[in-house]
Amino acid sequence: MKIGIASDHRGVQLKSRLTQLLQSLDCDVHDFGPFETQSVDYPDFAAQVAREVSNGHMSRGILICGTGIGMCIAANKFAGVRAAPCHDSVTAEYSRMHNDANVICLSADQLSDQLADQVIRIWLKTPFEEGRHARRLQKIAELEREVASQFCENEKHVPPGNLP
């Protein structure tokens, strides 16, 4: 499985640990940085991984920031990306079973090393259940196409309240 991984400055250490775990599980890991703990902007790194998942170059992605939330918001801007912030084994399992999450977003500040390892192992091994969940994901894909179509019709239009 090809997995892209990235973080912000707060997630560099956890990213390094998880990269070793993934390699020990025979995953093909591509580290998109950063490699230092100097302050960086998380959307830049979330975009690199999300773009690779969106275009099919990576099977899945792992994003790490202080809370996992900012990375998740940025990653979900890309078509076909289903990013989920996971903070325990239940959210990791259900993100895969019910939502077929292809990007997991983790908190560097709130997860212990042991819990982070457990969450990643569960997320990697849990299959998508299909059935009624596939129907729901199809509806999400239709929403993506609808929004993209509307945006293309008037690419200068920015919905109110979406930008500072």
Backbone hydrogen bonds, N-H to C=O, Kabsch-Sander energy under -0.5 kcal/mol:
donor,donor_aa,acceptor,acceptor_aa,energy
3,I,1,M,-0.6
3,I,28,D,-2.6
4,G,60,R,-2.3
5,I,30,H,-2.4
6,A,62,I,-2.1
7,S,33,G,-1.9
8,D,64,I,-1.5
11,G,8,D,-1.2
12,V,9,H,-0.7
15,K,11,G,-2.8
16,S,12,V,-2.1
17,R,13,Q,-2.1
18,L,14,L,-2.9
19,T,15,K,-2.2
20,Q,16,S,-1.6
21,L,17,R,-2.0
22,L,18,L,-3.0
23,Q,19,T,-2.3
24,S,20,Q,-2.1
25,L,21,L,-1.1
25,L,22,L,-0.5
26,D,23,Q,-1.6
27,C,22,L,-2.4
28,D,1,M,-2.4
29,V,27,C,-1.0
30,H,3,I,-2.8
31,D,29,V,-0.5
32,F,5,I,-3.1
32,F,30,H,-0.6
42,Y,40,V,-0.7
44,D,41,D,-1.3
45,F,41,D,-0.7
45,F,42,Y,-0.5
46,A,42,Y,-2.7
47,A,43,P,-2.3
48,Q,44,D,-1.0
49,V,45,F,-1.6
50,A,46,A,-2.8
51,R,47,A,-2.5
52,E,48,Q,-1.4
53,V,49,V,-2.1
54,S,50,A,-2.9
55,N,51,R,-2.2
56,G,53,V,-1.1
57,H,52,E,-1.5
58,M,52,E,-1.8
59,S,2,K,-1.7
60,R,2,K,-1.7
61,G,102,N,-2.2
62,I,4,G,-2.5
63,L,104,I,-2.9
64,I,6,A,-1.5
65,C,106,L,-1.9
72,C,68,G,-1.4
73,I,69,I,-2.4
74,A,70,G,-2.3
75,A,71,M,-2.7
76,N,72,C,-2.1
77,K,74,A,-1.5
78,F,75,A,-1.8
81,V,78,F,-2.0
83,A,81,V,-0.5
84,A,103,V,-2.1
86,C,84,A,-0.6
86,C,105,C,-2.2
92,A,88,D,-1.9
93,E,89,S,-2.4
94,Y,90,V,-2.7
95,S,91,T,-1.8
96,R,92,A,-1.0
96,R,93,E,-0.5
97,M,93,E,-2.9
98,H,94,Y,-2.1
99,N,94,Y,-0.9
100,D,96,R,-1.3
101,A,95,S,-2.9
102,N,82,R,-1.1
103,V,82,R,-1.4
104,I,61,G,-2.4
105,C,84,A,-2.7
106,L,63,L,-2.9
108,A,65,C,-3.2
108,A,106,L,-0.6
109,D,66,G,-1.7
111,L,107,S,-1.1
116,A,112,S,-2.7
117,D,113,D,-2.3
118,Q,114,Q,-2.2
119,V,115,L,-2.9
120,I,116,A,-2.3
121,R,117,D,-2.5
122,I,118,Q,-2.4
123,W,119,V,-2.6
124,L,120,I,-2.4
125,K,121,R,-1.8
126,T,122,I,-1.7
129,E,97,M,-2.2
133,H,130,E,-1.8
134,A,131,G,-0.8
135,R,131,G,-1.3
136,R,132,R,-1.5
137,L,133,H,-2.2
138,Q,134,A,-2.1
139,K,135,R,-1.7
140,I,136,R,-1.8
141,A,137,L,-2.4
142,E,138,Q,-2.2
143,L,139,K,-2.0
144,E,140,I,-2.3
145,R,141,A,-2.2
146,E,142,E,-2.4
147,V,143,L,-2.7
148,A,144,E,-2.5
149,S,145,R,-2.5
150,Q,146,E,-2.3
151,F,147,V,-2.4
152,C,148,A,-2.4
153,E,149,S,-1.8
154,N,150,Q,-1.1
155,E,152,C,-0.6
157,H,154,N,-2.0
162,N,159,P,-1.6
